[in-house]
Amino acid sequence: MNHKRFWDEDLRVWARQCLADLVTLVLFVAVFMTLTLPVVVPGLLLWWFQQITGRP
């Protein structure tokens, strides 16, 4: 059998794949944060109003 070993890999290909994976992760986090805005913003506004007025 012809197995690939770590030292036979091209480091540029490995680095390019790692960079592509990081870009995918950043895009996932950005989409997740964008989709949570309709829940987070009203919650923060309600918390701020409670802190300002002292009423629940």
C-alpha atoms as an extended CHARMM CRD file, in Angstrom:
* protein
*
        56  EXT
         1         1  MET       CA              0.0000000000        0.0000000000        0.0000000000  PROA      1               0.0000000000
         2         2  ASN       CA              1.0350000000        3.5670000000       -0.6140000000  PROA      2               0.0000000000
         3         3  HSD       CA              0.3350000000        5.4950000000        2.5950000000  PROA      3               0.0000000000
         4         4  LYS       CA              0.9140000000        9.2230000000        2.8220000000  PROA      4               0.0000000000
         5         5  ARG       CA              3.1000000000       10.3470000000        5.6580000000  PROA      5               0.0000000000
         6         6  PHE       CA              3.1250000000       13.7000000000        7.3610000000  PROA      6               0.0000000000
         7         7  TRP       CA              6.4950000000       14.7340000000        5.9480000000  PROA      7               0.0000000000
         8         8  ASP       CA              5.2940000000       13.8930000000        2.4210000000  PROA      8               0.0000000000
         9         9  GLU       CA              2.5670000000       16.5500000000        2.6230000000  PROA      9               0.0000000000
        10        10  ASP       CA              3.0820000000       19.9630000000        1.1020000000  PROA      10              0.0000000000
        11        11  LEU       CA              2.9240000000       22.5310000000        3.8940000000  PROA      11              0.0000000000
        12        12  ARG       CA              1.4520000000       25.1410000000        1.5560000000  PROA      12              0.0000000000
        13        13  VAL       CA             -1.5360000000       22.8960000000        0.8680000000  PROA      13              0.0000000000
        14        14  TRP       CA             -1.9180000000       22.2580000000        4.6030000000  PROA      14              0.0000000000
        15        15  ALA       CA             -1.7070000000       26.0020000000        5.4230000000  PROA      15              0.0000000000
        16        16  ARG       CA             -4.2120000000       26.8570000000        2.6800000000  PROA      16              0.0000000000
        17        17  GLN       CA             -6.6680000000       24.2890000000        4.0730000000  PROA      17              0.0000000000
        18        18  CYS       CA             -6.2240000000       25.6290000000        7.6140000000  PROA      18              0.0000000000
        19        19  LEU       CA             -6.8710000000       29.1570000000        6.3840000000  PROA      19              0.0000000000
        20        20  ALA       CA             -9.9900000000       28.0090000000        4.5340000000  PROA      20              0.0000000000
        21        21  ASP       CA            -11.2110000000       26.2970000000        7.7090000000  PROA      21              0.0000000000
        22        22  LEU       CA            -10.6150000000       29.4710000000        9.7410000000  PROA      22              0.0000000000
        23        23  VAL       CA            -12.5350000000       31.5500000000        7.2110000000  PROA      23              0.0000000000
        24        24  THR       CA            -15.4250000000       29.0830000000        7.4400000000  PROA      24              0.0000000000
        25        25  LEU       CA            -15.3860000000       29.3340000000       11.2330000000  PROA      25              0.0000000000
        26        26  VAL       CA            -15.3790000000       33.1460000000       11.1530000000  PROA      26              0.0000000000
        27        27  LEU       CA            -18.2780000000       33.1830000000        8.6910000000  PROA      27              0.0000000000
        28        28  PHE       CA            -20.2280000000       30.7380000000       10.8660000000  PROA      28              0.0000000000
        29        29  VAL       CA            -19.6880000000       32.8910000000       13.9590000000  PROA      29              0.0000000000
        30        30  ALA       CA            -20.6780000000       36.0450000000       12.0500000000  PROA      30              0.0000000000
        31        31  VAL       CA            -23.9010000000       34.4640000000       10.7740000000  PROA      31              0.0000000000
        32        32  PHE       CA            -24.7180000000       33.0840000000       14.2280000000  PROA      32              0.0000000000
        33        33  MET       CA            -24.1720000000       36.4850000000       15.8690000000  PROA      33              0.0000000000
        34        34  THR       CA            -26.2910000000       38.1880000000       13.2150000000  PROA      34              0.0000000000
        35        35  LEU       CA            -29.1300000000       35.7230000000       13.7020000000  PROA      35              0.0000000000
        36        36  THR       CA            -29.1010000000       36.2000000000       17.4870000000  PROA      36              0.0000000000
        37        37  LEU       CA            -29.4330000000       39.9840000000       17.2830000000  PROA      37              0.0000000000
        38        38  PRO       CA            -33.2780000000       39.9710000000       17.3910000000  PROA      38              0.0000000000
        39        39  VAL       CA            -33.0740000000       38.1730000000       20.7550000000  PROA      39              0.0000000000
        40        40  VAL       CA            -30.0140000000       39.8540000000       22.2590000000  PROA      40              0.0000000000
        41        41  VAL       CA            -30.8910000000       43.5020000000       21.5480000000  PROA      41              0.0000000000
        42        42  PRO       CA            -34.3320000000       43.4900000000       23.2380000000  PROA      42              0.0000000000
        43        43  GLY       CA            -32.8840000000       41.5510000000       26.1600000000  PROA      43              0.0000000000
        44        44  LEU       CA            -30.1350000000       44.1310000000       26.6050000000  PROA      44              0.0000000000
        45        45  LEU       CA            -32.6550000000       46.9680000000       26.3310000000  PROA      45              0.0000000000
        46        46  LEU       CA            -34.8670000000       45.3930000000       28.9860000000  PROA      46              0.0000000000
        47        47  TRP       CA            -31.8700000000       44.8320000000       31.2620000000  PROA      47              0.0000000000
        48        48  TRP       CA            -30.7590000000       48.4570000000       30.7650000000  PROA      48              0.0000000000
        49        49  PHE       CA            -34.2710000000       49.7570000000       31.5030000000  PROA      49              0.0000000000
        50        50  GLN       CA            -34.3870000000       47.6700000000       34.6820000000  PROA      50              0.0000000000
        51        51  GLN       CA            -31.0080000000       49.0110000000       35.8020000000  PROA      51              0.0000000000
        52        52  ILE       CA            -32.0190000000       52.6160000000       35.1350000000  PROA      52              0.0000000000
        53        53  THR       CA            -35.4750000000       52.4920000000       36.7450000000  PROA      53              0.0000000000
        54        54  GLY       CA            -34.7640000000       49.9820000000       39.5010000000  PROA      54              0.0000000000
        55        55  ARG       CA            -37.9910000000       48.1600000000       38.6790000000  PROA      55              0.0000000000
        56        56  PRO       CA            -38.2600000000       44.6370000000       37.2640000000  PROA      56              0.0000000000
